[in-house]
Amino acid sequence: MKRRVEVASEWGARIGYSRAVRAGNLVIVSGTSAGGPAGVSHKGDAEGQAELVLQRIGEALDAVGASLEDVVETRVFLRDMADWQAVGNAHARAFASARPATTLLQAGALIDPDMLVEIAATAIVGE
């Protein structure tokens, strides 16, 4: 049985995706940004955006009975690789003990020019 976390913005229905899906003990969290109905939060602040993104990922995981501690992989997409250290600082704080496998790459343009980072995650519950 699948459990889903809906996207709080128009994008979920518009694109046809969920914030997170849990199937058995596997949880996949879609690419998550600092965007919202009022626009992008923390404009110009990659670390602030990453902190918000990781908070949102944590909330999505919690909604399906998982946590940041269950994360085994993250995929970090940056608009500009120059922001790697700021985003890495937020990532390190969020995953100090979980220490998931991580891919960090420059994606270039994201869906909104004010978005500096997008993060996706995979978690396994009960391992």
All heavy atoms as an XYZ file, in Angstrom:
923
protein
N       0.835     -1.183      0.000
C       0.000      0.000      0.000
C       0.884      1.252      0.000
O       1.835      1.352      0.766
C      -0.882     -0.013      1.235
C      -1.737      1.191      1.376
S      -2.917      0.873      2.695
C      -3.203      2.478      3.253
N       0.585      2.186     -0.840
C       1.352      3.432     -0.926
C       0.690      4.513     -0.083
O      -0.532      4.627     -0.054
C       1.427      3.915     -2.370
C       2.262      3.052     -3.260
C       2.296      3.649     -4.658
C       2.966      2.686     -5.608
N       2.848      3.135     -6.986
N       1.536      5.309      0.563
C       1.071      6.495      1.285
C       1.746      7.690      0.633
O       2.936      7.643      0.322
C       1.448      6.398      2.760
C       0.715      5.271      3.459
C       1.254      4.987      4.839
N       1.293      6.145      5.703
C       1.947      6.156      6.874
N       2.601      5.099      7.280
N       1.956      7.234      7.618
N       0.982      8.735      0.437
C       1.507      9.915     -0.246
C       1.378     11.159      0.621
O       0.436     11.294      1.388
C       0.746     10.145     -1.548
C       1.011      9.114     -2.609
C       0.243      9.441     -3.906
N       0.603      8.531     -4.957
C       0.134      7.304     -5.103
N      -0.734      6.838     -4.222
N       0.519      6.531     -6.092
N       2.304     12.075      0.418
C       2.239     13.416      0.999
C       2.015     14.358     -0.166
O       2.820     14.403     -1.102
C       3.545     13.777      1.745
C       3.463     15.199      2.294
C       3.831     12.771      2.846
N       0.919     15.080     -0.118
C       0.591     15.992     -1.207
C       1.484     17.226     -1.188
O       2.001     17.626     -0.146
C      -0.882     16.411     -1.118
C      -1.844     15.252     -1.297
C      -1.667     14.488     -2.607
O      -1.458     15.128     -3.650
O      -1.710     13.250     -2.568
N       1.625     17.837     -2.336
C       2.382     19.078     -2.485
C       1.457     20.228     -2.110
O       0.312     20.278     -2.570
C       2.894     19.233     -3.938
C       3.640     20.541     -4.110
C       3.767     18.056     -4.306
N       1.936     21.136     -1.284
C       1.097     22.218     -0.780
C       0.879     23.346     -1.783
O       0.068     24.218     -1.553
C       1.712     22.784      0.502
N       1.568     23.330     -2.894
C       1.416     24.399     -3.885
C       0.702     23.876     -5.125
O       0.369     22.699     -5.217
C       2.792     24.954     -4.282
O       3.488     23.991     -5.045
N       0.511     24.754     -6.078
C      -0.137     24.400     -7.343
C       0.644     23.369     -8.145
O       0.103     22.685     -8.998
C      -0.297     25.657     -8.204
C       1.048     26.195     -8.678
C       0.948     27.343     -9.654
O       0.370     27.188    -10.735
O       1.465     28.416     -9.300
N       1.943     23.234     -7.867
C       2.797     22.402     -8.702
C       2.446     20.927     -8.643
O       2.617     20.208     -9.626
C       4.268     22.628     -8.329
C       4.707     24.026     -8.617
C       4.947     25.019     -7.710
C       4.891     24.609     -9.904
N       5.287     26.174     -8.352
C       5.262     25.949     -9.711
C       4.786     24.125    -11.202
C       5.528     26.812    -10.759
C       5.060     24.990    -12.252
C       5.423     26.310    -12.024
N       1.961     20.445     -7.510
C       1.625     19.032     -7.391
C       0.607     18.593     -8.431
O       0.826     17.624     -9.166
N      -0.494     19.322     -8.518
C      -1.525     18.987     -9.502
C      -1.078     19.350    -10.914
O      -1.335     18.611    -11.866
C      -2.820     19.717     -9.159
N      -0.400     20.470    -11.026
C       0.011     20.951    -12.348
C       0.979     19.984    -13.031
O       0.897     19.735    -14.227
C       0.644     22.327    -12.202
C       0.888     23.043    -13.480
C       1.307     24.457    -13.163
N       1.405     25.232    -14.369
C       1.866     26.464    -14.408
N       2.254     27.053    -13.308
N       1.936     27.107    -15.533
N       1.918     19.445    -12.253
C       2.916     18.534    -12.810
C       2.508     17.084    -12.591
O       2.915     16.204    -13.329
C       4.304     18.831    -12.203
C       4.737     20.248    -12.593
C       5.336     17.822    -12.657
C       6.017     20.715    -11.927
N       1.693     16.837    -11.564
C       1.232     15.486    -11.286
C       2.204     14.695    -10.431
O       2.639     13.620    -10.803
N       2.570     15.242     -9.269
C       3.491     14.528     -8.391
C       3.128     14.753     -6.932
O       2.341     15.642     -6.603
C       4.943     14.944     -8.655
C       5.355     16.287     -8.087
C       6.111     16.356     -6.920
C       5.009     17.474     -8.721
C       6.511     17.582     -6.405
C       5.409     18.695     -8.211
C       6.154     18.750     -7.056
O       6.537     19.960     -6.548
N       3.699     13.937     -6.072
C       3.533     14.048     -4.622
C       4.837     14.540     -4.013
O       5.914     14.334     -4.576
C       3.194     12.679     -4.025
O       1.984     12.194     -4.553
N       4.755     15.164     -2.839
C       5.972     15.590     -2.129
C       6.780     14.357     -1.736
O       7.990     14.326     -1.845
C       5.589     16.386     -0.866
C       6.710     16.645      0.113
C       7.812     17.559     -0.402
N       7.270     18.735     -1.014
C       7.629     19.176     -2.237
N       8.543     18.539     -2.952
N       7.089     20.253     -2.759
N       6.062     13.318     -1.256
C       6.740     12.082     -0.858
C       5.793     10.915     -1.089
O       4.578     11.076     -1.030
C       7.164     12.142      0.604
N       6.386      9.753     -1.318
C       5.624      8.512     -1.456
C       6.331      7.451     -0.628
O       7.551      7.281     -0.734
C       5.533      8.048     -2.929
C       4.811      6.711     -3.029
C       4.842      9.102     -3.790
N       5.524      6.763      0.201
C       6.058      5.630      0.952
C       5.424      4.362      0.416
O       4.203      4.251      0.320
C       5.775      5.757      2.443
C       6.304      4.555      3.219
C       6.217      4.704      4.699
N       6.703      3.488      5.345
C       6.903      3.353      6.629
N       6.671      4.381      7.446
N       7.341      2.211      7.124
N       6.258      3.398      0.053
C       5.824      2.073     -0.394
C       6.590      1.068      0.458
O       7.815      0.938      0.312
C       6.105      1.872     -1.874
N       5.903      0.404      1.366
C       6.584     -0.490      2.293
C       7.512      0.317      3.188
O       7.096      1.304      3.785
N       8.780     -0.083      3.247
C       9.723      0.656      4.097
C      10.562      1.677      3.314
O      11.459      2.291      3.861
C      10.626     -0.304      4.874
C      11.583     -1.074      3.982
O      11.391     -1.176      2.776
N      12.621     -1.633      4.577
N      10.238      1.875      2.042
C      10.957      2.820      1.185
C      10.178      4.128      1.063
O       8.973      4.121      0.791
C      11.153      2.218     -0.209
C      11.880      3.082     -1.239
C      13.330      3.300     -0.823
C      11.798      2.417     -2.603
N      10.865      5.243      1.272
C      10.249      6.568      1.127
C      11.085      7.372      0.142
O      12.298      7.513      0.316
C      10.169      7.335      2.465
C       9.452      8.675      2.263
C       9.480      6.505      3.539
N      10.425      7.894     -0.875
C      11.074      8.768     -1.854
C      10.479     10.167     -1.670
O       9.256     10.336     -1.714
C      10.809      8.306     -3.306
C      11.155      6.835     -3.495
C      11.525      9.216     -4.296
C      12.615      6.521     -3.400
N      11.349     11.156     -1.466
C      10.910     12.543     -1.354
C      11.338     13.268     -2.623
O      12.514     13.265     -2.997
C      11.519     13.244     -0.117
C      11.002     14.678     -0.010
C      11.198     12.463      1.155
N      10.373     13.865     -3.291
C      10.633     14.601     -4.531
C      11.575     15.770     -4.291
O      11.718     16.243     -3.161
C       9.328     15.158     -5.093
O       8.468     14.124     -5.480
N      12.161     16.245     -5.373
C      12.970     17.455     -5.296
C      12.163     18.546     -4.607
O      11.024     18.816     -4.979
N      12.751     19.148     -3.592
C      12.068     20.120     -2.748
C      12.853     21.420     -2.775
O      14.082     21.417     -2.678
C      11.960     19.565     -1.306
O      11.276     18.307     -1.357
C      11.217     20.510     -0.393
N      12.137     22.525     -2.907
C      12.778     23.838     -2.988
C      12.225     24.751     -1.904
O      11.358     24.370     -1.122
C      12.534     24.458     -4.358
O      11.179     24.893     -4.438
N      12.696     25.976     -1.892
C      12.227     26.984     -0.944
C      11.090     27.808     -1.526
O      10.739     28.852     -0.985
C      13.385     27.889     -0.536
N      10.505     27.343     -2.626
C       9.393     28.056     -3.239
C       8.086     27.795     -2.508
O       7.929     26.788     -1.828
N       7.158     28.720     -2.659
C       5.843     28.572     -2.044
C       4.861     29.527     -2.684
O       5.214     30.266     -3.615
N       3.628     29.530     -2.202
C       2.593     30.388     -2.786
C       2.964     31.871     -2.808
O       2.551     32.609     -3.693
C       1.374     30.144     -1.892
C       1.626     28.826     -1.250
C       3.115     28.702     -1.126
N       3.765     32.314     -1.842
C       4.168     33.723     -1.778
C       5.494     33.977     -2.475
O       6.058     35.058     -2.370
C       4.251     34.167     -0.318
N       6.014     32.974     -3.182
C       7.295     33.115     -3.860
C       8.372     32.325     -3.152
O       8.098     31.484     -2.306
N       9.607     32.622     -3.489
C      10.750     31.900     -2.939
C      11.199     32.563     -1.633
O      11.387     33.775     -1.581
C      11.917     31.861     -3.949
C      13.145     31.207     -3.350
C      11.488     31.143     -5.217
N      11.373     31.753     -0.592
C      11.877     32.254      0.690
C      13.398     32.329      0.647
O      14.043     31.587     -0.084
C      11.464     31.309      1.820
O      10.066     31.300      1.958
N      13.949     33.207      1.440
C      15.400     33.362      1.591
C      16.093     33.667      0.253
O      17.117     33.068     -0.077
C      16.026     32.117      2.226
C      15.432     31.741      3.542
N      15.698     32.444      4.690
C      14.572     30.752      3.886
C      15.041     31.895      5.695
N      14.339     30.869      5.234
N      15.537     34.608     -0.484
C      16.142     34.983     -1.763
C      17.593     35.393     -1.564
O      17.919     36.145     -0.657
C      15.365     36.132     -2.407
C      14.005     35.711     -2.898
C      13.276     36.866     -3.567
C      11.892     36.409     -3.956
N      11.118     37.491     -4.567
N      18.465     34.844     -2.411
C      19.878     35.176     -2.361
C      20.653     34.487     -1.253
O      21.849     34.710     -1.102
N      20.001     33.624     -0.467
C      20.632     32.968      0.676
C      20.531     31.453      0.502
O      19.556     30.825      0.897
C      19.935     33.414      1.960
C      20.456     32.747      3.221
O      21.455     31.989      3.150
O      19.853     32.982      4.288
N      21.561     30.857     -0.085
C      21.535     29.416     -0.381
C      21.441     28.580      0.889
O      20.736     27.572      0.930
C      22.773     29.026     -1.188
N      22.141     28.989      1.942
C      22.098     28.225      3.186
C      20.709     28.297      3.822
O      20.169     27.290      4.288
C      23.161     28.722      4.159
C      23.351     27.816      5.356
C      24.637     28.108      6.118
O      25.515     28.827      5.614
O      24.759     27.585      7.233
N      20.110     29.471      3.814
C      18.752     29.627      4.341
C      17.747     28.802      3.547
O      16.849     28.170      4.124
N      17.890     28.805      2.220
C      17.003     27.987      1.402
C      17.194     26.510      1.712
O      16.224     25.766      1.858
C      17.230     28.251     -0.088
C      16.659     29.576     -0.541
C      16.676     29.753     -2.052
O      16.808     28.799     -2.814
N      16.535     30.999     -2.493
N      18.442     26.069      1.845
C      18.711     24.661      2.136
C      18.126     24.261      3.486
O      17.550     23.176      3.618
C      20.211     24.389      2.086
N      18.238     25.127      4.483
C      17.654     24.828      5.795
C      16.148     24.640      5.685
O      15.589     23.698      6.264
C      17.973     25.940      6.786
C      19.415     25.952      7.219
C      19.786     27.155      8.065
O      18.981     28.112      8.162
O      20.899     27.139      8.627
N      15.475     25.528      4.951
C      14.028     25.410      4.765
C      13.681     24.140      4.002
O      12.747     23.412      4.353
C      13.484     26.642      4.037
C      11.991     26.627      3.711
C      11.153     26.452      4.974
C      11.593     27.898      2.970
N      14.424     23.849      2.957
C      14.195     22.643      2.159
C      14.322     21.398      3.033
O      13.472     20.499      2.994
C      15.185     22.585      0.971
C      15.217     21.213      0.342
C      14.847     23.660     -0.052
N      15.361     21.328      3.841
C      15.575     20.156      4.690
C      14.501     20.049      5.767
O      14.081     18.947      6.125
C      16.982     20.194      5.282
C      18.067     19.991      4.209
C      19.422     20.441      4.715
C      18.095     18.552      3.724
N      14.014     21.178      6.246
C      12.881     21.171      7.181
C      11.646     20.591      6.488
O      10.948     19.741      7.058
C      12.591     22.588      7.670
C      11.374     22.690      8.559
C      11.031     24.141      8.887
O      11.885     25.019      8.926
N       9.754     24.380      9.126
N      11.383     21.020      5.270
C      10.232     20.501      4.517
C      10.367     19.006      4.238
O       9.394     18.263      4.313
C      10.069     21.272      3.200
C       9.573     22.680      3.398
C       9.482     23.432      2.106
N       8.882     24.747      2.322
C       8.773     25.676      1.396
N       9.223     25.463      0.171
N       8.213     26.833      1.692
N      11.567     18.578      3.917
C      11.803     17.147      3.700
C      11.529     16.387      4.993
O      10.865     15.347      4.992
C      13.226     16.901      3.170
C      13.329     17.381      1.719
C      13.606     15.417      3.281
C      14.728     17.380      1.144
N      12.007     16.911      6.119
C      11.752     16.281      7.415
C      10.267     16.176      7.715
O       9.783     15.148      8.214
N       9.509     17.220      7.401
C       8.063     17.214      7.627
C       7.372     16.177      6.745
O       6.453     15.489      7.190
C       7.487     18.605      7.380
C       7.909     19.616      8.432
C       7.631     21.058      8.046
O       7.175     21.322      6.898
O       7.885     21.949      8.888
N       7.806     16.075      5.492
C       7.217     15.080      4.580
C       7.515     13.668      5.076
O       6.642     12.798      5.065
C       7.756     15.280      3.164
N       8.741     13.444      5.523
C       9.104     12.130      6.058
C       8.255     11.807      7.285
O       7.731     10.696      7.425
C      10.590     12.097      6.411
C      11.555     12.111      5.227
C      12.968     12.430      5.698
C      11.509     10.789      4.471
N       8.111     12.770      8.165
C       7.328     12.579      9.382
C       5.877     12.195      9.049
O       5.280     11.354      9.731
C       7.361     13.856     10.225
C       6.662     13.693     11.555
O       7.083     12.817     12.342
O       5.694     14.435     11.818
N       5.338     12.781      7.998
C       3.948     12.511      7.615
C       3.721     11.058      7.196
O       2.585     10.580      7.210
C       3.516     13.452      6.489
N       4.786     10.348      6.835
C       4.654      8.940      6.447
C       5.409      8.015      7.399
O       5.749      6.879      7.064
C       5.076      8.685      4.980
C       4.123      9.390      4.020
C       6.520      9.103      4.735
N       5.702      8.514      8.611
C       6.303      7.679      9.628
C       7.797      7.472      9.510
O       8.321      6.459      9.972
N       8.489      8.422      8.932
C       9.944      8.342      8.789
C      10.555      9.621      9.360
O       9.845     10.508      9.824
C      10.325      8.155      7.322
N      11.881      9.709      9.301
C      12.565     10.905      9.792
C      13.842     11.124      8.992
O      14.249     10.263      8.196
C      12.908     10.755     11.274
O      13.990      9.863     11.435
N      14.483     12.244      9.245
C      15.765     12.521      8.591
C      16.795     11.446      8.943
O      17.690     11.167      8.147
C      16.291     13.903      8.981
C      15.519     15.105      8.429
C      16.069     16.395      9.017
C      15.559     15.142      6.911
N      16.680     10.821     10.097
C      17.589      9.747     10.494
C      17.483      8.529      9.585
O      18.409      7.727      9.513
C      17.331      9.332     11.943
C      17.788     10.360     12.951
C      19.290     10.596     12.919
O      20.060      9.611     12.874
O      19.694     11.764     12.940
N      16.343      8.378      8.900
C      16.118      7.239      8.004
C      16.643      7.478      6.592
O      16.626      6.569      5.758
C      14.617      6.914      7.923
C      14.043      6.497      9.262
O      14.644      5.625      9.923
O      12.994      7.043      9.649
N      17.092      8.694      6.302
C      17.539      9.042      4.952
C      18.846      8.318      4.636
O      19.807      8.363      5.407
C      17.686     10.567      4.790
C      18.312     10.924      3.451
C      16.314     11.231      4.926
N      18.866      7.652      3.481
C      20.063      6.933      3.040
C      20.722      7.585      1.828
O      21.858      7.254      1.488
C      19.764      5.443      2.730
C      19.326      4.714      3.992
C      18.721      5.297      1.630
N      20.002      8.506      1.175
C      20.563      9.179      0.001
C      19.902     10.535     -0.171
O      18.697     10.675      0.020
C      20.312      8.350     -1.262
C      20.831      9.019     -2.522
C      20.405      8.320     -3.798
O      19.364      7.635     -3.802
O      21.116      8.482     -4.801
N      20.714     11.529     -0.559
C      20.179     12.818     -0.991
C      20.788     13.168     -2.333
O      21.887     12.728     -2.674
C      20.477     13.955      0.016
O      21.884     14.100      0.169
C      19.815     13.706      1.358
N      20.039     13.954     -3.078
C      20.514     14.491     -4.344
C      20.314     15.999     -4.268
O      19.198     16.465     -4.097
C      19.740     13.880     -5.509
C      20.153     12.421     -5.681
C      19.105     11.485     -6.235
N      17.713     11.628     -5.896
C      17.127     11.131     -4.791
N      17.817     10.507     -3.868
N      15.831     11.268     -4.586
N      21.408     16.740     -4.330
C      21.400     18.179     -4.137
C      21.688     18.851     -5.479
O      22.738     18.612     -6.080
C      22.455     18.607     -3.093
C      22.418     20.110     -2.882
C      22.251     17.858     -1.776
N      20.753     19.683     -5.907
C      20.871     20.386     -7.190
C      21.050     21.870     -6.909
O      20.212     22.491     -6.261
C      19.615     20.159     -8.042
C      19.315     18.709     -8.255
C      18.436     18.033     -7.420
C      19.934     18.006     -9.285
C      18.165     16.695     -7.597
C      19.666     16.651     -9.476
C      18.788     15.996     -8.628
N      22.144     22.428     -7.389
C      22.454     23.838     -7.173
C      22.301     24.624     -8.466
O      22.644     24.131     -9.537
C      23.898     23.988     -6.686
C      24.258     23.265     -5.397
C      25.752     23.400     -5.133
C      23.447     23.802     -4.241
N      21.830     25.848     -8.342
C      21.828     26.726     -9.505
C      23.261     27.102     -9.849
O      23.632     27.198    -11.012
C      20.994     27.978     -9.240
C      20.799     28.804    -10.514
C      20.050     30.052    -10.264
N      20.970     31.015     -9.679
C      20.631     32.162     -9.165
N      19.378     32.502     -9.102
N      21.528     32.971     -8.674
N      24.087     27.292     -8.808
C      25.473     27.718     -9.004
C      26.354     26.944     -8.025
O      26.128     26.981     -6.810
C      25.566     29.223     -8.729
C      26.928     29.805     -9.015
O      27.935     29.065     -9.021
O      26.990     31.029     -9.212
N      27.355     26.265     -8.531
C      28.238     25.463     -7.691
C      28.951     26.307     -6.632
O      29.388     25.785     -5.608
C      29.258     24.710     -8.552
C      30.065     23.685     -7.782
S      29.089     22.452     -6.881
C      28.659     21.336     -8.209
N      29.029     27.608     -6.826
C      29.644     28.479     -5.828
C      28.918     28.409     -4.481
O      29.489     28.761     -3.448
C      29.676     29.921     -6.330
N      27.673     27.926     -4.470
C      26.892     27.817     -3.236
C      27.083     26.491     -2.517
O      26.433     26.225     -1.512
C      25.396     28.005     -3.540
C      25.053     29.426     -3.929
O      25.715     30.356     -3.444
O      24.109     29.599     -4.728
N      27.987     25.638     -3.001
C      28.113     24.290     -2.446
C      28.410     24.288     -0.955
O      27.867     23.482     -0.201
C      29.163     23.465     -3.199
C      30.587     23.802     -2.845
C      31.397     24.702     -3.477
C      31.349     23.269     -1.760
N      32.625     24.754     -2.859
C      32.625     23.876     -1.795
C      31.093     22.336     -0.763
C      33.627     23.592     -0.870
C      32.094     22.050      0.161
C      33.341     22.669      0.091
N      29.274     25.190     -0.495
C      29.658     25.166      0.903
C      28.512     25.617      1.813
O      28.264     24.999      2.864
C      30.897     26.022      1.137
C      31.516     25.767      2.483
C      32.930     26.314      2.572
O      33.375     27.100      1.735
N      33.648     25.906      3.596
N      27.801     26.654      1.424
C      26.667     27.128      2.222
C      25.595     26.048      2.329
O      25.068     25.781      3.412
C      26.088     28.404      1.596
N      25.285     25.407      1.207
C      24.285     24.334      1.213
C      24.833     23.132      1.975
O      24.115     22.488      2.748
C      23.885     23.968     -0.234
C      23.001     22.734     -0.258
C      23.170     25.156     -0.886
N      26.110     22.843      1.802
C      26.733     21.746      2.526
C      26.685     21.945      4.035
O      26.509     20.979      4.786
N      26.800     23.178      4.495
C      26.710     23.459      5.929
C      25.337     23.062      6.477
O      25.240     22.419      7.520
C      26.961     24.947      6.206
C      28.395     25.349      5.978
O      29.308     24.530      5.976
N      28.600     26.640      5.751
N      24.289     23.453      5.773
C      22.927     23.107      6.202
C      22.720     21.595      6.148
O      22.115     21.001      7.048
C      21.898     23.831      5.335
N      23.214     20.968      5.091
C      23.095     19.515      4.921
C      23.809     18.795      6.066
O      23.280     17.844      6.660
C      23.669     19.115      3.560
C      23.392     17.715      3.146
N      24.135     16.652      3.615
C      22.462     17.203      2.305
C      23.671     15.533      3.064
N      22.649     15.843      2.269
N      25.006     19.251      6.412
C      25.783     18.623      7.484
C      25.058     18.714      8.823
O      25.066     17.759      9.602
C      27.168     19.267      7.580
N      24.424     19.845      9.093
C      23.676     19.990     10.349
C      22.474     19.044     10.376
O      22.208     18.394     11.387
C      23.205     21.440     10.535
C      24.321     22.385     10.951
C      23.783     23.737     11.387
N      23.067     24.439     10.333
C      23.627     25.206      9.405
N      24.951     25.362      9.368
N      22.888     25.831      8.503
N      21.753     18.964      9.267
C      20.551     18.129      9.218
C      20.874     16.639      9.313
O      20.103     15.865      9.869
C      19.762     18.413      7.934
N      22.011     16.243      8.762
C      22.360     14.822      8.681
C      23.638     14.484      9.452
O      24.378     13.583      9.063
C      22.503     14.416      7.210
C      21.222     14.535      6.444
C      21.078     15.512      5.471
C      20.161     13.679      6.696
C      19.894     15.623      4.749
C      18.973     13.789      5.991
C      18.840     14.764      5.016
N      23.863     15.168     10.562
C      25.082     14.960     11.352
C      25.292     13.504     11.726
O      26.423     13.015     11.691
C      25.057     15.832     12.600
N      24.222     12.797     12.064
C      24.394     11.392     12.438
C      23.941     10.426     11.346
O      24.482      9.328     11.244
C      23.674     11.097     13.753
O      22.297     11.337     13.630
N      22.995     10.804     10.515
C      22.501      9.901      9.456
C      23.547      9.713      8.354
O      23.712      8.616      7.826
C      21.201     10.426      8.863
N      24.213     10.786      7.988
C      25.271     10.799      6.967
C      24.926      9.967      5.732
O      25.593      8.988      5.406
C      26.578     10.370      7.587
C      26.938     11.331      8.723
C      28.278     11.259      9.222
N      29.248     11.260      8.127
C      30.478     11.669      8.281
N      30.872     12.125      9.437
N      31.325     11.602      7.290
N      23.887     10.379      4.993
C      23.475      9.621      3.809
C      24.484      9.742      2.669
O      25.303     10.660      2.633
C      22.157     10.299      3.416
C      22.301     11.705      3.913
C      23.092     11.585      5.193
N      24.398      8.812      1.729
C      25.135      8.966      0.472
C      24.553     10.203     -0.208
O      23.343     10.432     -0.160
C      24.941      7.727     -0.400
N      25.404     11.001     -0.822
C      24.939     12.282     -1.356
C      25.594     12.582     -2.704
O      26.777     12.341     -2.889
C      25.267     13.424     -0.376
O      24.579     13.177      0.850
C      24.845     14.772     -0.907
N      24.786     13.113     -3.597
C      25.287     13.639     -4.864
C      24.988     15.125     -4.872
O      23.865     15.542     -4.582
C      24.574     12.966     -6.055
O      24.817     11.571     -5.991
C      25.051     13.532     -7.372
N      25.986     15.937     -5.159
C      25.830     17.377     -5.214
C      26.298     17.837     -6.587
O      27.433     17.551     -6.974
C      26.686     18.012     -4.106
C      26.485     19.498     -3.896
C      26.457     19.799     -2.396
C      27.582     20.278     -4.562
N      25.401     18.489     -7.314
C      25.791     18.923     -8.653
C      25.154     20.236     -9.032
O      24.161     20.655     -8.457
C      25.449     17.854     -9.693
C      24.026     17.319     -9.733
C      23.179     18.115    -10.675
C      24.042     15.874    -10.136
N      25.775     20.902     -9.991
C      25.236     22.150    -10.512
C      24.222     21.801    -11.582
O      24.567     21.201    -12.597
C      26.347     23.034    -11.092
C      25.808     24.356    -11.619
C      26.918     25.310    -11.990
O      27.890     25.436    -11.263
N      26.757     25.985    -13.106
N      22.987     22.204    -11.347
C      21.915     21.921    -12.296
C      21.686     23.096    -13.242
O      21.045     22.942    -14.266
C      20.614     21.624    -11.546
N      22.206     24.243    -12.887
C      21.926     25.441    -13.676
C      20.563     25.988    -13.286
O      20.219     26.002    -12.109
N      19.782     26.384    -14.245
C      18.487     27.000    -13.973
C      17.542     26.021    -13.286
O      17.417     24.869    -13.677
C      17.865     27.491    -15.269
N      16.877     26.504    -12.227
C      15.797     25.763    -11.593
C      14.488     26.407    -12.046
O      14.501     27.362    -12.824
C      15.972     25.780    -10.069
C      17.266     25.112     -9.566
C      17.423     25.308     -8.067
C      17.294     23.637     -9.925
N      13.359     25.902    -11.588
C      12.067     26.331    -12.128
C      11.775     27.814    -11.892
O      11.023     28.428    -12.622
C      10.922     25.427    -11.604
C       9.730     25.497    -12.525
C      10.591     25.762    -10.169
C       8.762     24.355    -12.358
N      12.389     28.399    -10.869
C      12.246     29.825    -10.578
C      13.658     30.389    -10.436
O      14.486     29.794     -9.745
C      11.449     30.005     -9.277
C      11.190     31.450     -8.924
O      12.173     32.226     -8.792
O      10.016     31.811     -8.749
N      13.956     31.515    -11.049
C      15.323     32.049    -10.991
C      15.799     32.411     -9.585
O      17.005     32.520     -9.349
C      15.279     33.279    -11.896
C      13.855     33.564    -12.154
C      13.078     32.321    -11.890
N      14.869     32.577     -8.617
C      15.267     32.872     -7.241
C      15.608     31.615     -6.441
O      16.123     31.707     -5.335
C      14.169     33.653     -6.516
C      14.043     35.077     -7.026
O      15.090     35.682     -7.365
O      12.909     35.590     -7.088
N      15.309     30.449     -6.988
C      15.641     29.194     -6.306
C      17.116     28.894     -6.511
O      17.591     28.851     -7.639
C      14.795     28.040     -6.852
C      13.357     28.127     -6.488
S      12.441     26.763     -7.230
C      10.779     27.209     -6.746
N      17.812     28.678     -5.413
C      19.241     28.409     -5.470
C      19.563     26.938     -5.272
O      20.638     26.484     -5.666
C      19.965     29.243     -4.408
C      19.745     30.755     -4.494
C      20.433     31.454     -3.340
C      20.213     31.283     -5.838
N      18.649     26.199     -4.643
C      18.908     24.793     -4.326
C      17.603     23.998     -4.339
O      16.542     24.515     -3.994
C      19.608     24.654     -2.951
C      18.770     25.239     -1.827
C      19.986     23.225     -2.656
N      17.712     22.763     -4.766
C      16.614     21.802     -4.690
C      17.236     20.496     -4.195
O      18.326     20.126     -4.624
C      15.971     21.603     -6.064
C      14.774     20.693     -6.045
C      14.015     20.693     -7.364
O      13.676     21.788     -7.867
O      13.763     19.590     -7.885
N      16.542     19.837     -3.267
C      17.071     18.602     -2.687
C      15.996     17.524     -2.744
O      14.840     17.775     -2.423
C      17.526     18.813     -1.228
C      18.593     19.914     -1.153
C      18.056     17.497     -0.629
C      19.004     20.304      0.259
N      16.406     16.321     -3.153
C      15.542     15.140     -3.143
C      16.173     14.129     -2.189
O      17.387     14.158     -1.948
C      15.439     14.557     -4.550
N      15.356     13.240     -1.637
C      15.888     12.288     -0.659
C      15.208     10.930     -0.782
O      14.072     10.828     -1.233
C      15.681     12.832      0.758
N      15.938      9.917     -0.341
C      15.424      8.556     -0.256
C      15.676      8.070      1.168
O      16.777      8.245      1.698
C      16.148      7.625     -1.242
O      15.984      8.146     -2.557
C      15.578      6.219     -1.188
N      14.642      7.476      1.769
C      14.774      6.955      3.122
C      14.307      5.515      3.158
O      13.456      5.102      2.355
C      13.934      7.782      4.098
N      14.877      4.765      4.083
C      14.434      3.395      4.339
C      14.092      3.330      5.824
O      14.933      3.638      6.677
C      15.511      2.360      3.968
C      15.826      2.467      2.475
C      15.041      0.951      4.339
C      16.941      1.561      2.023
N      12.855      2.960      6.112
C      12.364      2.916      7.481
C      12.558      1.504      8.051
O      12.259      0.519      7.391
C      10.867      3.309      7.536
C      10.365      3.309      8.967
C      10.654      4.663      6.880
N      13.080      1.438      9.271
C      13.200      0.156      9.940
C      14.444     -0.619      9.605
O      14.506     -1.824      9.820
N      15.434      0.019      9.080
C      16.700     -0.670      8.763
C      17.612     -0.630      9.953
O      17.702      0.288     10.679
C      17.381      0.011      7.575
C      16.763     -0.368      6.267
C      17.031     -1.783      5.822
O      18.205     -2.191      5.755
O      16.070     -2.501      5.576
